[in-house]
Amino acid sequence: MPIEFHKMHGAGNDFVLFDARGRDLSLTPAFAARIADRHRGIGCDQILVLREPANSAHRARYEIWNSDGSEAAQCGNGARCIGLYLEMTGATSPAAFQVESPAGVVTMKRCPDGEYEITMGLPSFKAADIPVKLEPDDGLYHLDSPWGELEFRVASMGNPHALLICDDIGASDIPQLGDFISKHQAFPDGCNAGFAQLDGTAKIHLRVIERGAGETLACGSGACAAVAILKCAGKVGDVVDVFLPGGHLVIKWHGNNEPLLMKGPAIHVFRGTLNE
């Protein structure tokens, strides 16, 4: 049977979305990787599969598949695209609403400027929550590499992140460095490796090499993790503009037990039919 899909992106982080509510649609790692292939498939960073929620008070539930066929636990840019798709299908109202992600319930709302604001939950800085098999020194982790000793901090936003501060966000070796960190045995489940260049206390430039997808034009959870890490280190304030290769996100976090908020665009590119 033909399967309708939607191509969407959030700040350049692109997705293929399948609405599997009310139908039998099962993905396998091999099938997901074939869909994501930019030469032999549709092409995307991640695949989003929309399903019926477990709790009827929520609008939907969704799965996230990386381009290599592995599953992901959180995707902030994908969550905004879910919000836009639900609006397109008449499943939302102007008030804030909730959807179920692999990492838990996500609250979102449409902003007056057309972007979406997502409540991304609380970050965790515990090594066991990442997980990472290294001992920190005052919150800093160190790792030997072909580039010398690397220094970074870690956080979980439902998925694992390592963040390094750099002086040149355009450095050509960042993809190789990120791939080395992302796949290092110190991270049993892998991690997303972020590189941040600070521009004062209210603006950063960020690149993220994602586990299972490589470098993407934007990583919403990576932006949240970066701001959380930098705020705890006293390097940024409560509201931070995050500039990624594909666009701009605004991250708000007051610390303590308040959840992080992420605001950014969601774009519907086209719809199509997959004949399988």
Short mmCIF file of the C-alpha atoms (twelve columns), coordinates in Angstrom:
data_MODEL
# 
_entry.id   MODEL 
# 
loop_
_atom_site.group_PDB 
_atom_site.id 
_atom_site.type_symbol 
_atom_site.label_atom_id 
_atom_site.label_alt_id 
_atom_site.label_comp_id 
_atom_site.label_asym_id 
_atom_site.label_seq_id 
_atom_site.Cartn_x 
_atom_site.Cartn_y 
_atom_site.Cartn_z 
_atom_site.pdbx_PDB_model_num 
ATOM 1   C CA . MET A 1   0.000  0.000  0.000  1 
ATOM 2   C CA . PRO A 2   1.270  3.520  -0.760 1 
ATOM 3   C CA . ILE A 3   2.421  5.400  2.350  1 
ATOM 4   C CA . GLU A 4   2.099  9.184  2.512  1 
ATOM 5   C CA . PHE A 5   5.033  11.045 3.981  1 
ATOM 6   C CA . HIS A 6   5.854  14.673 4.748  1 
ATOM 7   C CA . LYS A 7   9.269  16.299 4.340  1 
ATOM 8   C CA . MET A 8   9.837  18.926 7.042  1 
ATOM 9   C CA . HIS A 9   12.699 20.768 8.704  1 
ATOM 10  C CA . GLY A 10  13.482 22.820 11.776 1 
ATOM 11  C CA . ALA A 11  16.372 25.239 11.189 1 
ATOM 12  C CA . GLY A 12  17.711 22.915 8.501  1 
ATOM 13  C CA . ASN A 13  17.540 19.737 10.611 1 
ATOM 14  C CA . ASP A 14  15.350 17.742 8.200  1 
ATOM 15  C CA . PHE A 15  12.832 14.969 8.713  1 
ATOM 16  C CA . VAL A 16  10.587 12.512 6.947  1 
ATOM 17  C CA . LEU A 17  7.342  12.275 8.906  1 
ATOM 18  C CA . PHE A 18  4.916  9.358  8.681  1 
ATOM 19  C CA . ASP A 19  1.473  9.631  10.263 1 
ATOM 20  C CA . ALA A 20  0.832  6.069  11.480 1 
ATOM 21  C CA . ARG A 21  -2.222 6.912  13.568 1 
ATOM 22  C CA . GLY A 22  -4.974 4.468  12.708 1 
ATOM 23  C CA . ARG A 23  -2.786 2.317  10.461 1 
ATOM 24  C CA . ASP A 24  -0.249 -0.487 10.756 1 
ATOM 25  C CA . LEU A 25  3.197  0.899  9.982  1 
ATOM 26  C CA . SER A 26  6.300  -0.728 11.447 1 
ATOM 27  C CA . LEU A 27  9.819  0.510  10.769 1 
ATOM 28  C CA . THR A 28  12.927 -1.625 10.949 1 
ATOM 29  C CA . PRO A 29  16.462 -0.231 11.250 1 
ATOM 30  C CA . ALA A 30  17.215 -1.259 7.650  1 
ATOM 31  C CA . PHE A 31  14.022 0.339  6.298  1 
ATOM 32  C CA . ALA A 32  14.621 3.539  8.266  1 
ATOM 33  C CA . ALA A 33  18.199 3.792  6.968  1 
ATOM 34  C CA . ARG A 34  16.983 3.286  3.386  1 
ATOM 35  C CA . ILE A 35  14.385 6.051  3.714  1 
ATOM 36  C CA . ALA A 36  16.990 8.421  5.149  1 
ATOM 37  C CA . ASP A 37  19.562 7.726  2.433  1 
ATOM 38  C CA . ARG A 38  20.033 10.980 0.482  1 
ATOM 39  C CA . HIS A 39  21.065 9.167  -2.709 1 
ATOM 40  C CA . ARG A 40  18.826 6.085  -2.801 1 
ATOM 41  C CA . GLY A 41  15.946 7.099  -0.521 1 
ATOM 42  C CA . ILE A 42  13.969 10.217 0.351  1 
ATOM 43  C CA . GLY A 43  16.801 11.680 2.423  1 
ATOM 44  C CA . CYS A 44  16.727 13.131 5.934  1 
ATOM 45  C CA . ASP A 45  18.581 13.452 9.235  1 
ATOM 46  C CA . GLN A 46  15.829 11.689 11.187 1 
ATOM 47  C CA . ILE A 47  12.483 9.983  10.640 1 
ATOM 48  C CA . LEU A 48  9.447  10.863 12.765 1 
ATOM 49  C CA . VAL A 49  6.598  8.364  13.165 1 
ATOM 50  C CA . LEU A 50  3.376  9.727  14.625 1 
ATOM 51  C CA . ARG A 51  1.188  7.287  16.603 1 
ATOM 52  C CA . GLU A 52  -1.849 7.312  18.879 1 
ATOM 53  C CA . PRO A 53  -1.005 8.565  22.382 1 
ATOM 54  C CA . ALA A 54  -0.975 6.277  25.397 1 
ATOM 55  C CA . ASN A 55  -2.839 8.990  27.330 1 
ATOM 56  C CA . SER A 56  -5.936 10.423 25.650 1 
ATOM 57  C CA . ALA A 57  -5.183 13.836 27.192 1 
ATOM 58  C CA . HIS A 58  -2.184 14.109 24.852 1 
ATOM 59  C CA . ARG A 59  -2.475 14.910 21.146 1 
ATOM 60  C CA . ALA A 60  -0.133 12.207 19.825 1 
ATOM 61  C CA . ARG A 61  2.922  10.050 20.456 1 
ATOM 62  C CA . TYR A 62  5.993  9.938  18.247 1 
ATOM 63  C CA . GLU A 63  9.084  7.849  17.546 1 
ATOM 64  C CA . ILE A 64  12.447 9.142  16.290 1 
ATOM 65  C CA . TRP A 65  14.748 7.149  14.001 1 
ATOM 66  C CA . ASN A 66  18.252 8.307  13.083 1 
ATOM 67  C CA . SER A 67  19.571 8.175  9.532  1 
ATOM 68  C CA . ASP A 68  21.653 5.070  10.338 1 
ATOM 69  C CA . GLY A 69  18.541 3.174  11.472 1 
ATOM 70  C CA . SER A 70  19.101 3.555  15.211 1 
ATOM 71  C CA . GLU A 71  16.392 4.980  17.470 1 
ATOM 72  C CA . ALA A 72  16.674 8.321  19.277 1 
ATOM 73  C CA . ALA A 73  15.124 9.451  22.547 1 
ATOM 74  C CA . GLN A 74  14.684 13.188 21.967 1 
ATOM 75  C CA . CYS A 75  14.695 15.706 19.120 1 
ATOM 76  C CA . GLY A 76  13.753 19.324 19.759 1 
ATOM 77  C CA . ASN A 77  13.634 20.329 16.091 1 
ATOM 78  C CA . GLY A 78  11.536 17.268 15.350 1 
ATOM 79  C CA . ALA A 79  9.129  18.154 18.162 1 
ATOM 80  C CA . ARG A 80  8.469  21.538 16.554 1 
ATOM 81  C CA . CYS A 81  7.775  19.833 13.229 1 
ATOM 82  C CA . ILE A 82  5.348  17.507 15.011 1 
ATOM 83  C CA . GLY A 83  3.595  20.612 16.361 1 
ATOM 84  C CA . LEU A 84  3.314  22.138 12.893 1 
ATOM 85  C CA . TYR A 85  2.012  18.899 11.382 1 
ATOM 86  C CA . LEU A 86  -0.632 18.536 14.093 1 
ATOM 87  C CA . GLU A 87  -1.706 22.114 13.401 1 
ATOM 88  C CA . MET A 88  -1.893 21.385 9.657  1 
ATOM 89  C CA . THR A 89  -4.200 18.425 10.324 1 
ATOM 90  C CA . GLY A 90  -6.448 20.384 12.699 1 
ATOM 91  C CA . ALA A 91  -5.399 18.454 15.800 1 
ATOM 92  C CA . THR A 92  -4.355 21.475 17.876 1 
ATOM 93  C CA . SER A 93  -5.796 24.668 19.319 1 
ATOM 94  C CA . PRO A 94  -4.153 28.029 20.120 1 
ATOM 95  C CA . ALA A 95  -3.548 26.863 23.700 1 
ATOM 96  C CA . ALA A 96  -0.479 24.874 24.718 1 
ATOM 97  C CA . PHE A 97  -0.781 21.120 24.151 1 
ATOM 98  C CA . GLN A 98  1.167  17.969 24.977 1 
ATOM 99  C CA . VAL A 99  2.622  15.111 22.963 1 
ATOM 100 C CA . GLU A 100 4.441  11.967 24.037 1 
ATOM 101 C CA . SER A 101 8.087  11.577 23.010 1 
ATOM 102 C CA . PRO A 102 10.424 8.643  23.734 1 
ATOM 103 C CA . ALA A 103 11.956 10.785 26.511 1 
ATOM 104 C CA . GLY A 104 8.625  11.741 28.081 1 
ATOM 105 C CA . VAL A 105 5.775  14.210 27.669 1 
ATOM 106 C CA . VAL A 106 6.607  17.418 25.758 1 
ATOM 107 C CA . THR A 107 4.541  20.602 26.019 1 
ATOM 108 C CA . MET A 108 4.447  22.936 23.033 1 
ATOM 109 C CA . LYS A 109 2.659  26.025 21.775 1 
ATOM 110 C CA . ARG A 110 2.460  28.135 18.652 1 
ATOM 111 C CA . CYS A 111 4.015  31.601 19.085 1 
ATOM 112 C CA . PRO A 112 2.596  34.808 17.560 1 
ATOM 113 C CA . ASP A 113 5.516  34.963 15.099 1 
ATOM 114 C CA . GLY A 114 4.667  31.492 13.746 1 
ATOM 115 C CA . GLU A 115 7.476  29.641 15.510 1 
ATOM 116 C CA . TYR A 116 6.972  26.970 18.178 1 
ATOM 117 C CA . GLU A 117 8.111  26.987 21.785 1 
ATOM 118 C CA . ILE A 118 8.813  23.591 23.307 1 
ATOM 119 C CA . THR A 119 9.131  22.726 26.986 1 
ATOM 120 C CA . MET A 120 12.134 20.431 26.889 1 
ATOM 121 C CA . GLY A 121 12.264 19.319 30.529 1 
ATOM 122 C CA . LEU A 122 15.100 19.400 33.020 1 
ATOM 123 C CA . PRO A 123 18.727 18.676 32.133 1 
ATOM 124 C CA . SER A 124 20.671 16.093 34.115 1 
ATOM 125 C CA . PHE A 125 24.390 16.379 34.685 1 
ATOM 126 C CA . LYS A 126 24.824 13.003 36.383 1 
ATOM 127 C CA . ALA A 127 27.356 10.701 34.744 1 
ATOM 128 C CA . ALA A 128 24.986 7.737  35.120 1 
ATOM 129 C CA . ASP A 129 22.247 9.555  33.205 1 
ATOM 130 C CA . ILE A 130 24.435 10.225 30.162 1 
ATOM 131 C CA . PRO A 131 26.004 7.618  30.637 1 
ATOM 132 C CA . VAL A 132 29.756 8.376  30.637 1 
ATOM 133 C CA . LYS A 133 32.505 6.173  32.063 1 
ATOM 134 C CA . LEU A 134 34.888 8.920  33.118 1 
ATOM 135 C CA . GLU A 135 35.528 10.659 36.406 1 
ATOM 136 C CA . PRO A 136 34.910 14.428 36.350 1 
ATOM 137 C CA . ASP A 137 37.183 17.048 37.840 1 
ATOM 138 C CA . ASP A 138 34.937 19.836 39.150 1 
ATOM 139 C CA . GLY A 139 32.390 19.024 36.432 1 
ATOM 140 C CA . LEU A 140 34.975 18.796 33.655 1 
ATOM 141 C CA . TYR A 141 35.799 15.573 31.821 1 
ATOM 142 C CA . HIS A 142 39.079 14.869 30.042 1 
ATOM 143 C CA . LEU A 143 39.729 12.510 27.166 1 
ATOM 144 C CA . ASP A 144 42.950 11.729 25.274 1 
ATOM 145 C CA . SER A 145 42.586 11.997 21.502 1 
ATOM 146 C CA . PRO A 146 44.667 12.312 18.300 1 
ATOM 147 C CA . TRP A 147 44.134 16.073 18.686 1 
ATOM 148 C CA . GLY A 148 45.505 16.112 22.213 1 
ATOM 149 C CA . GLU A 149 43.604 16.188 25.490 1 
ATOM 150 C CA . LEU A 150 39.960 17.171 25.126 1 
ATOM 151 C CA . GLU A 151 38.063 18.983 27.875 1 
ATOM 152 C CA . PHE A 152 34.272 18.947 27.987 1 
ATOM 153 C CA . ARG A 153 31.154 18.882 30.119 1 
ATOM 154 C CA . VAL A 154 28.147 16.587 29.747 1 
ATOM 155 C CA . ALA A 155 24.380 16.775 30.105 1 
ATOM 156 C CA . SER A 156 21.364 14.637 29.306 1 
ATOM 157 C CA . MET A 157 18.228 16.102 27.730 1 
ATOM 158 C CA . GLY A 158 16.711 12.649 27.466 1 
ATOM 159 C CA . ASN A 159 19.618 11.897 25.118 1 
ATOM 160 C CA . PRO A 160 23.351 12.274 25.860 1 
ATOM 161 C CA . HIS A 161 25.416 15.364 25.045 1 
ATOM 162 C CA . ALA A 162 29.055 16.355 25.432 1 
ATOM 163 C CA . LEU A 163 29.997 20.020 24.943 1 
ATOM 164 C CA . LEU A 164 33.394 21.488 24.107 1 
ATOM 165 C CA . ILE A 165 34.095 25.222 24.021 1 
ATOM 166 C CA . CYS A 166 36.069 26.264 20.945 1 
ATOM 167 C CA . ASP A 167 37.650 29.439 19.589 1 
ATOM 168 C CA . ASP A 168 36.832 28.789 15.923 1 
ATOM 169 C CA . ILE A 169 33.384 27.389 15.164 1 
ATOM 170 C CA . GLY A 170 34.381 27.040 11.519 1 
ATOM 171 C CA . ALA A 171 37.316 24.721 12.206 1 
ATOM 172 C CA . SER A 172 37.524 22.022 9.545  1 
ATOM 173 C CA . ASP A 173 38.348 19.215 11.982 1 
ATOM 174 C CA . ILE A 174 35.172 19.582 14.077 1 
ATOM 175 C CA . PRO A 175 33.314 16.752 12.251 1 
ATOM 176 C CA . GLN A 176 36.194 14.329 12.834 1 
ATOM 177 C CA . LEU A 177 36.594 15.427 16.455 1 
ATOM 178 C CA . GLY A 178 32.860 15.086 17.052 1 
ATOM 179 C CA . ASP A 179 32.746 11.641 15.475 1 
ATOM 180 C CA . PHE A 180 35.652 10.541 17.690 1 
ATOM 181 C CA . ILE A 181 33.853 11.721 20.843 1 
ATOM 182 C CA . SER A 182 30.419 10.491 19.780 1 
ATOM 183 C CA . LYS A 183 31.648 6.925  19.243 1 
ATOM 184 C CA . HIS A 184 34.223 6.745  22.046 1 
ATOM 185 C CA . GLN A 185 33.954 3.819  24.453 1 
ATOM 186 C CA . ALA A 186 33.724 6.331  27.313 1 
ATOM 187 C CA . PHE A 187 30.108 6.775  26.165 1 
ATOM 188 C CA . PRO A 188 28.518 3.296  26.203 1 
ATOM 189 C CA . ASP A 189 25.414 4.549  24.379 1 
ATOM 190 C CA . GLY A 190 27.268 7.065  22.232 1 
ATOM 191 C CA . CYS A 191 26.626 10.800 22.526 1 
ATOM 192 C CA . ASN A 192 25.936 13.970 20.588 1 
ATOM 193 C CA . ALA A 193 29.118 16.056 20.478 1 
ATOM 194 C CA . GLY A 194 28.576 19.819 20.551 1 
ATOM 195 C CA . PHE A 195 31.083 22.598 19.879 1 
ATOM 196 C CA . ALA A 196 30.242 26.085 21.139 1 
ATOM 197 C CA . GLN A 197 31.873 29.434 20.444 1 
ATOM 198 C CA . LEU A 198 30.736 32.087 22.911 1 
ATOM 199 C CA . ASP A 199 29.817 35.623 21.878 1 
ATOM 200 C CA . GLY A 200 29.124 37.345 25.184 1 
ATOM 201 C CA . THR A 201 26.665 35.925 27.717 1 
ATOM 202 C CA . ALA A 202 23.555 35.981 25.504 1 
ATOM 203 C CA . LYS A 203 24.731 34.474 22.206 1 
ATOM 204 C CA . ILE A 204 26.605 31.361 21.134 1 
ATOM 205 C CA . HIS A 205 27.457 29.677 17.845 1 
ATOM 206 C CA . LEU A 206 27.015 25.910 17.905 1 
ATOM 207 C CA . ARG A 207 27.762 22.867 15.775 1 
ATOM 208 C CA . VAL A 208 26.602 19.376 16.756 1 
ATOM 209 C CA . ILE A 209 27.731 15.977 15.487 1 
ATOM 210 C CA . GLU A 210 24.819 13.715 16.359 1 
ATOM 211 C CA . ARG A 211 25.112 10.023 17.165 1 
ATOM 212 C CA . GLY A 212 23.509 8.023  14.382 1 
ATOM 213 C CA . ALA A 213 23.229 11.008 12.029 1 
ATOM 214 C CA . GLY A 214 26.560 12.852 11.874 1 
ATOM 215 C CA . GLU A 215 26.709 16.639 11.694 1 
ATOM 216 C CA . THR A 216 23.278 18.198 11.207 1 
ATOM 217 C CA . LEU A 217 22.408 21.799 10.387 1 
ATOM 218 C CA . ALA A 218 20.721 22.136 13.778 1 
ATOM 219 C CA . CYS A 219 20.193 20.100 16.947 1 
ATOM 220 C CA . GLY A 220 17.485 21.340 19.304 1 
ATOM 221 C CA . SER A 221 18.328 19.134 22.251 1 
ATOM 222 C CA . GLY A 222 22.002 19.946 21.637 1 
ATOM 223 C CA . ALA A 223 21.236 23.666 21.866 1 
ATOM 224 C CA . CYS A 224 19.375 23.067 25.135 1 
ATOM 225 C CA . ALA A 225 22.210 20.965 26.557 1 
ATOM 226 C CA . ALA A 226 24.796 23.570 25.533 1 
ATOM 227 C CA . VAL A 227 22.937 26.416 27.230 1 
ATOM 228 C CA . ALA A 228 22.310 24.343 30.367 1 
ATOM 229 C CA . ILE A 229 25.990 23.400 30.603 1 
ATOM 230 C CA . LEU A 230 27.211 26.937 29.953 1 
ATOM 231 C CA . LYS A 231 24.738 28.495 32.394 1 
ATOM 232 C CA . CYS A 232 25.831 26.144 35.170 1 
ATOM 233 C CA . ALA A 233 29.422 27.111 34.382 1 
ATOM 234 C CA . GLY A 234 28.475 30.790 34.742 1 
ATOM 235 C CA . LYS A 235 29.181 31.641 31.108 1 
ATOM 236 C CA . VAL A 236 25.670 32.575 29.847 1 
ATOM 237 C CA . GLY A 237 22.485 34.106 31.239 1 
ATOM 238 C CA . ASP A 238 18.859 32.986 31.330 1 
ATOM 239 C CA . VAL A 239 18.061 33.712 27.655 1 
ATOM 240 C CA . VAL A 240 20.514 32.711 24.937 1 
ATOM 241 C CA . ASP A 241 20.400 33.069 21.152 1 
ATOM 242 C CA . VAL A 242 21.896 29.932 19.643 1 
ATOM 243 C CA . PHE A 243 23.105 30.225 16.051 1 
ATOM 244 C CA . LEU A 244 23.533 26.915 14.260 1 
ATOM 245 C CA . PRO A 245 24.580 26.324 10.633 1 
ATOM 246 C CA . GLY A 246 20.917 25.970 9.613  1 
ATOM 247 C CA . GLY A 247 19.266 28.692 11.676 1 
ATOM 248 C CA . HIS A 248 18.551 30.362 14.989 1 
ATOM 249 C CA . LEU A 249 17.021 29.017 18.211 1 
ATOM 250 C CA . VAL A 250 16.238 30.814 21.455 1 
ATOM 251 C CA . ILE A 251 16.837 28.847 24.657 1 
ATOM 252 C CA . LYS A 252 15.493 30.029 28.001 1 
ATOM 253 C CA . TRP A 253 16.449 28.518 31.339 1 
ATOM 254 C CA . HIS A 254 16.296 30.051 34.784 1 
ATOM 255 C CA . GLY A 255 17.913 27.028 36.422 1 
ATOM 256 C CA . ASN A 256 16.756 25.323 39.600 1 
ATOM 257 C CA . ASN A 257 13.810 23.010 38.915 1 
ATOM 258 C CA . GLU A 258 12.379 24.957 35.997 1 
ATOM 259 C CA . PRO A 259 12.298 23.239 32.584 1 
ATOM 260 C CA . LEU A 260 14.232 24.543 29.604 1 
ATOM 261 C CA . LEU A 261 12.266 26.290 26.861 1 
ATOM 262 C CA . MET A 262 13.307 26.151 23.218 1 
ATOM 263 C CA . LYS A 263 11.828 28.405 20.520 1 
ATOM 264 C CA . GLY A 264 12.453 28.052 16.801 1 
ATOM 265 C CA . PRO A 265 10.982 27.541 13.325 1 
ATOM 266 C CA . ALA A 266 9.241  24.543 11.783 1 
ATOM 267 C CA . ILE A 267 8.771  24.300 8.018  1 
ATOM 268 C CA . HIS A 268 6.704  21.927 5.868  1 
ATOM 269 C CA . VAL A 269 8.605  21.379 2.604  1 
ATOM 270 C CA . PHE A 270 6.477  18.908 0.623  1 
ATOM 271 C CA . ARG A 271 4.394  15.761 0.855  1 
ATOM 272 C CA . GLY A 272 4.814  12.621 -1.204 1 
ATOM 273 C CA . THR A 273 3.947  8.951  -1.486 1 
ATOM 274 C CA . LEU A 274 6.263  6.039  -0.786 1 
ATOM 275 C CA . ASN A 275 5.287  2.947  -2.761 1 
ATOM 276 C CA . GLU A 276 6.316  -0.090 -0.742 1 
# 
